[in-house]
Amino acid sequence: MSREITKIERDTPRKARRDKGLTQSDVAAIIGVNQRLIFRMESEDIQV
């Protein structure tokens, strides 16, 4: 069950980003991180 919750939690930022029409690069620039970090967070490579 915790795996399912984790997937839902990870999908939320991705959906919000897409709903706003932003790219991963856009979000990275706004919050001051590398785009690769956004990619890794959304693809479950790292825990947030």
Secondary structure as the mmCIF struct_conf table of DSSP 4:
data_model
#
loop_
_struct_conf.conf_type_id
_struct_conf.id
_struct_conf.beg_label_comp_id
_struct_conf.beg_label_asym_id
_struct_conf.beg_label_seq_id
_struct_conf.end_label_comp_id
_struct_conf.end_label_asym_id
_struct_conf.end_label_seq_id
HELX_RH_AL_P HELX_RH_AL_P1 SER A 2 ASP A 19
TURN_TY1_P TURN_TY1_P1 LYS A 20 GLY A 21
HELX_RH_AL_P HELX_RH_AL_P2 GLN A 24 ILE A 31
TURN_TY1_P TURN_TY1_P2 GLY A 32 GLY A 32
BEND BEND1 VAL A 33 VAL A 33
HELX_RH_AL_P HELX_RH_AL_P3 GLN A 35 GLU A 42
TURN_TY1_P TURN_TY1_P3 SER A 43 GLU A 44
BEND BEND2 ASP A 45 ILE A 46
#
